[in-house]
Amino acid sequence: MMPISFTASNYFCRLLARTSKTRSQESGLLPYRPHWLSLGLLLAFVLSTAVAGCTASPSAVDTPPAAESTASAPAEPAQAADAKTTLDTLKFKQGTGADAFSLKIKADGAKLVNPTGTELARLTVDDGQKVKVKDAQDQTLGYVVKNGDHWKVENAEQSKTLYVLRRQADGDYKLEDGQDQPVYRIKARDYGYEIETPDKQSLYKVKVKEGKTSLRNDKDETVLSTRDAIAPIAFAAFGFEVLTPEQQAALAYAVNLTGGQ
């Protein structure tokens, strides 16, 4: 098929030639060929250019570049930042909101430090999940040993069991002394756990709400809290007043390793 521009130019050239011939015959003069031929070629070129522009492929038409988005990437939510913190540090606050202490998680255990970062105790865990507790002077204070469904708090020589935290089949726990005598009942509740005396007197409640785990006294006042990830039953260890702070931290750490299972 002949290009549109070529056909159009021939048509106009013939039309122009016919018109020129008629006028020449009327005037009795011969047409001035160079003149009308140049006009025809010029007109053909103009038409060819116009038609080619009109029939150009859409892909050849330049399109304005898409405007770059000026919106910045969405900021990480605050929860993501907190979650990252819990990977290496568990921070605990007093009921007043002031810092209480922190557990700095290490590859082989953790360090218990005060609000200024001073080391209070060092926890080392082995492959059997036995946690060794040392003080800041590197003196062994004791051990927490997991054995099936219970955790034993032992003395520095591992010659005596001081306390045992036992998991019950109904989801409750109990803390016993070295002679298997009950010290605390830890009852599962819809809000977390309740720590009671053997005669069912309420001492503390572990409550989990809106990402915050808190230890509340019998007046429902917060005495300790954290927004970092810790199993509620592990957090309950900080309500066991018969334990030293180092023992509480070690038991909480050991229980949290398995989520209390």
C-alpha positions, 0 to 999 in steps of 0.5 A: 500500500502506497504511503499516505503522504505520497498519495496526497502529494501526487493528488495535489501536484496533479490538481495544481498542474491542471489548474496551471494548465487551464490558466495557461491555455486561457492566457495563451501562455505556457505554464512556468514549470519550475514554479508550480513543480517547486510548489508541489514538492513543497506542499508534498513535504509539508503534508508528508510531515503533518500526516507522519506526525498525526499517525505516529505511534503512541509509544513515540509520544513523549510523556511527562515523567511521573512526579516523584513521591515526596512522601517519606517512608512510613515511620516504624511504629513505636511498638516495633522499636519496643520489640527490638529493645526486648531482644537485648534488654528487659527494662523494669520500672517502679510504680512511680515510673522511675527506672528500677533495674534492667536485664541485659540479655547476652548470648549465654545469659544476662546481666542484672543492672541498676538504673545507672548501669552498674552490674548487680548480678550475672546470669549464665545459662548452659545447654541444659538451661541451668542458670548460674548466678554470680554477683558483681565480684564474680562470686557464685550465689546459686543456681536455678535448675529446670527439671521437667515441670519445675524449677529448683532454686539451689545454693551456691554449692548445689548441695541444697534445694532452697525453693521449687516452682512447680507447674500444675496440670490445671495451669496454676503454679506453686512455690514450695520450700526445700521441704516441699512445704507450700509458700505461694499459690500462683493462680491463673486468672483472665488478666494474668496471675494472682499470687496468694498465700497457702491460705488463699490470701492475695498478695500480688497480681500480675496483670497484662494490659495494652502491652504492659505487664505489671505487678500490683499489690493487694491494694491494686497499686503498681509496684513494678512494670515493664513493656518488654516481652516477658512471660507473665509467670516469669514476671511473677517471680518478682513478687516472690518476697522470700527470694533475694533480688538476684534469685528473683531475676535468675528464676524469672530469666530461667522460666522465661526461657521456655515461657513457663512450660 
